[in-house]
Amino acid sequence: MVDNALNAQTQAELALAQAHVDNIIRKVTEQIDTLTFDPNDGELLTELVEGFSDKRGMVRLRIAETLGQIGEPATPYLTKALSSHENPVVRRACAKSLTLIGDPTAIPVLLNAVLNDEDTVVKGSSVGALARTGEAAVPELIKILEGDSPNITESMKGHAAWALAFIGAEAKELLYQALETENIAVRAAVVAAIAKVTQEEPNDNNFAILINALNDDAEIVRSEAAAVLGNLAHKPAVPALLKLLEHPVWETRKSAILSLMKIGDTSVIERLKASKEKESEANSEAIYSLAIGQLEKHQETDDWD
């Protein structure tokens, strides 16, 4: 009987708490609709953010959408909760809401969450929010890639590289500058980001930067450049990629082979066959056979056109 009573009390308290959250959402929504919402009403905004504690996913989504409508006036309340709330569900929702708003003033708190929050979802969502702030976040994302802090993991660097690519053309001048860094991870991430810029702005300068990266001192940068040129199917890159078939590092040769395959220029088939015959890498045959086979299929299709 005692357990039943406690359960009933818990259910009643939950229903009361959910009703309170529903009322807050309804109140804010009505004020927004009637143009009476006061962005300086800190108590109301604090209550709205606290509503992320609600266990109902659709309710949390509704709160996030409402805060997105409110925009930058909600940023201080979201960043406060993101930096200090004990409930990781609330912190996650705050980061996702900041993604909707894209306010650059949130960058310091978002960066702190990426580096120090214990919850991996909070970290990932904070990187997404950093990406939405655009060009202003690029210096901080590059710092993550440089890995100056001991708590920066490879996963964080991967997220940061994604964010740079997401920002793309908006920050192209900063990306061009960052390509001159001595940090290999940064150069590789910037090559991927410039590839995104090139998709948006397919001009000769952007393609030339990618082709030039094929000669980078670092294997990971060369391979990234080869991969993106293949994805972009940029035929003018073929001569530079063919030169890489003679490179002493197998991973670089492998990246060039796969890139040539993706570009689909059938004139390189004989060069690939010749390289295959000279190849010393033990596990290379499958890669060469795949590329040559795909290009020969292209050739057969071309012959029927």
C-alpha positions in Angstrom: 0.0 0.0 0.0 2.8 2.3 0.9 4.5 1.7 -2.5 1.2 2.4 -4.3 0.8 5.6 -2.4 4.3 6.7 -3.2 3.9 5.8 -6.9 0.6 7.8 -7.1 2.3 10.8 -5.4 5.2 10.6 -7.9 2.8 10.4 -10.8 0.9 13.4 -9.5 4.1 15.4 -9.1 5.2 14.5 -12.6 1.8 15.5 -14.1 2.0 18.8 -12.2 5.6 19.5 -13.4 4.6 18.7 -17.0 1.5 20.9 -16.8 3.8 23.7 -15.6 6.1 23.3 -18.6 3.1 23.1 -21.0 1.8 26.4 -19.5 5.2 28.1 -19.9 5.4 27.1 -23.6 1.8 28.2 -24.2 2.4 31.5 -22.5 5.6 32.3 -24.5 4.0 31.1 -27.7 1.0 33.3 -27.2 3.2 36.3 -26.4 5.3 35.7 -29.6 2.1 35.4 -31.7 0.6 38.6 -30.3 3.9 40.4 -30.5 3.9 41.0 -26.7 6.9 38.9 -25.8 9.4 40.8 -23.7 13.0 39.5 -24.5 14.2 41.1 -21.3 11.9 38.8 -19.2 14.8 36.8 -17.7 12.5 34.9 -15.3 10.4 33.6 -18.1 13.3 32.7 -20.3 15.0 30.9 -17.4 11.8 28.8 -16.8 11.6 28.0 -20.5 15.2 26.7 -20.6 14.6 24.8 -17.4 11.7 23.1 -19.3 14.4 21.0 -21.1 14.3 18.9 -18.0 11.0 17.5 -19.2 11.2 13.8 -20.1 9.0 14.3 -23.2 11.1 14.5 -26.3 8.5 16.3 -28.4 8.1 18.9 -25.6 11.9 19.6 -25.6 11.8 19.9 -29.3 9.0 22.5 -29.0 11.0 24.5 -26.5 14.0 24.4 -28.7 11.9 25.7 -31.7 10.5 28.4 -29.5 13.9 29.5 -28.3 15.0 29.5 -31.9 12.2 31.9 -32.7 13.2 34.2 -29.9 16.8 34.2 -31.2 19.7 36.0 -29.7 17.9 37.3 -26.6 17.8 33.7 -25.4 21.5 33.1 -25.8 22.6 34.1 -22.3 20.1 31.8 -20.7 21.1 28.9 -22.9 24.8 29.4 -22.4 24.4 29.6 -18.6 22.6 26.3 -18.6 25.0 24.7 -21.0 27.9 25.7 -18.8 26.5 24.7 -15.4 23.3 22.7 -15.5 23.7 19.3 -13.8 21.3 17.5 -16.1 23.1 16.4 -19.4 19.7 16.3 -21.2 19.3 20.0 -20.5 22.9 20.8 -21.7 22.3 18.8 -24.9 19.1 20.6 -25.6 20.8 24.0 -24.9 23.6 23.2 -27.4 21.0 22.1 -30.0 19.0 25.3 -29.4 22.2 27.4 -29.9 22.6 25.6 -33.2 19.3 27.1 -34.3 20.2 30.6 -33.2 23.8 30.7 -34.5 24.9 33.6 -32.2 28.7 34.2 -32.2 28.6 35.5 -28.6 28.0 31.8 -27.6 31.4 30.7 -29.0 33.4 30.8 -25.7 30.8 28.7 -23.8 30.4 26.3 -26.8 34.2 25.8 -27.0 34.3 25.1 -23.2 31.6 22.5 -23.7 33.5 20.9 -26.5 36.7 20.7 -24.5 35.4 20.0 -21.0 31.8 18.6 -20.9 31.7 15.0 -19.8 28.8 14.1 -22.1 29.8 13.2 -25.7 26.4 14.3 -27.1 26.9 17.7 -25.5 30.3 17.9 -27.1 29.1 16.9 -30.6 26.1 19.3 -30.4 28.3 22.1 -29.3 30.5 21.6 -32.3 27.4 21.8 -34.5 26.5 25.0 -32.8 30.0 26.4 -33.4 29.6 25.5 -37.1 26.4 27.5 -37.3 28.1 30.6 -35.9 30.1 30.7 -39.2 33.3 32.5 -39.8 33.7 33.7 -36.2 34.2 30.1 -35.0 37.0 29.3 -37.5 40.0 30.4 -35.3 38.6 28.3 -32.4 38.0 25.3 -34.6 41.6 25.5 -35.9 42.8 25.6 -32.3 40.9 22.3 -31.7 42.6 20.8 -34.7 46.0 22.0 -33.5 45.4 20.0 -30.3 47.1 22.3 -27.9 45.0 21.0 -25.0 45.7 17.5 -23.6 41.9 16.8 -23.5 41.4 17.2 -27.2 40.7 13.8 -28.7 40.8 12.6 -32.3 37.0 12.5 -32.2 37.0 16.2 -31.3 39.3 17.0 -34.2 37.1 15.1 -36.5 34.1 17.1 -35.4 36.1 20.3 -35.8 37.2 19.3 -39.4 33.5 18.7 -40.2 32.5 22.1 -38.8 35.1 23.8 -41.0 33.8 22.1 -44.1 30.2 23.0 -43.0 31.2 26.7 -42.8 32.8 26.5 -46.2 32.7 29.5 -48.5 31.7 31.9 -45.7 35.2 31.7 -44.2 37.2 31.0 -47.4 39.8 33.7 -46.8 40.6 32.3 -43.3 40.8 28.8 -44.8 43.2 29.9 -47.5 45.4 31.5 -44.7 45.2 28.4 -42.6 46.5 26.2 -45.4 49.9 27.8 -44.8 50.1 26.4 -41.2 52.8 23.9 -40.2 50.2 21.8 -38.5 49.4 18.7 -40.6 45.9 18.0 -39.1 44.9 21.6 -39.8 46.1 21.5 -43.4 44.2 18.2 -44.0 41.0 19.6 -42.6 41.4 22.8 -44.5 41.8 20.9 -47.8 38.5 19.1 -47.1 36.9 22.5 -46.3 38.2 24.1 -49.4 36.7 21.1 -51.4 33.4 22.2 -49.9 34.1 25.8 -51.0 34.9 24.5 -54.4 31.6 22.7 -54.7 29.9 26.1 -54.0 32.4 28.1 -56.0 34.0 25.9 -58.7 36.6 28.4 -59.9 40.1 27.8 -61.2 41.7 29.2 -58.0 40.0 26.8 -55.7 40.9 23.8 -57.9 44.5 25.0 -58.2 44.8 25.0 -54.4 43.5 21.4 -54.2 45.9 20.3 -57.0 48.8 22.0 -55.3 48.0 20.2 -52.1 48.8 16.9 -53.9 52.5 17.9 -53.4 52.2 18.6 -49.7 54.9 17.1 -47.5 52.4 15.2 -45.4 50.9 12.0 -46.7 47.5 12.6 -45.0 47.2 16.0 -46.8 48.2 14.5 -50.2 45.6 11.7 -49.8 42.9 14.1 -48.7 43.6 16.3 -51.8 43.5 13.3 -54.1 40.3 12.1 -52.5 38.4 15.4 -52.9 39.6 15.9 -56.4 38.2 12.5 -57.2 34.9 13.3 -55.6 34.8 16.5 -57.6 35.6 14.5 -60.7 38.1 17.3 -61.8 39.7 16.1 -65.0 42.4 18.8 -65.1 43.9 17.2 -62.0 44.6 14.0 -64.0 48.3 14.9 -64.9 49.2 15.7 -61.3 47.5 12.5 -60.1 49.4 10.4 -62.7 52.7 11.8 -61.3 51.7 10.5 -57.9 51.7 7.0 -59.3 55.5 7.3 -59.0 55.4 8.5 -55.4 57.5 6.4 -52.9 54.6 6.2 -50.4 52.0 3.5 -51.2 49.1 5.3 -49.4 49.7 8.3 -51.7 49.8 6.1 -54.8 46.7 4.3 -53.6 44.8 7.6 -53.2 45.9 8.7 -56.7 44.6 5.4 -58.2 41.2 5.7 -56.5 40.9 9.4 -57.5 41.7 8.6 -61.1 39.0 5.9 -61.0 36.4 8.4 -59.7 37.3 11.0 -62.2 36.6 8.4 -64.9 39.1 9.6 -67.6 39.6 6.3 -69.6 42.7 7.6 -71.2 44.7 6.7 -68.0 43.9 3.0 -68.3 47.2 2.1 -69.9 49.2 4.2 -67.4 47.5 2.4 -64.6 48.3 -1.0 -66.2 51.9 0.0 -66.6 52.1 1.1 -63.0 50.5 -2.1 -61.8 53.2 -4.1 -63.5 55.9 -2.1 -61.7 54.2 -1.9 -58.3 56.1 -3.4 -55.4 53.4 -3.0 -52.7 52.2 -6.5 -51.7 48.5 -5.6 -51.3 48.2 -3.3 -54.3 46.7 -5.6 -56.9 43.1 -5.4 -55.7 43.2 -1.5 -55.8 44.7 -1.4 -59.3 42.2 -4.1 -60.6 39.3 -2.2 -59.1 40.3 1.1 -60.7 41.2 -0.4 -64.1 38.0 -2.5 -64.1 35.8 0.5 -63.4 37.5 2.6 -66.1 37.1 -0.2 -68.6 33.4 -0.3 -67.9 33.3 3.5 -68.5 35.1 2.9 -71.8 32.6 0.3 -72.9 29.8 2.6 -72.1 31.5 5.4 -74.0 31.9 3.1 -77.0 28.2 2.6 -77.2 27.3 6.3 -76.9 
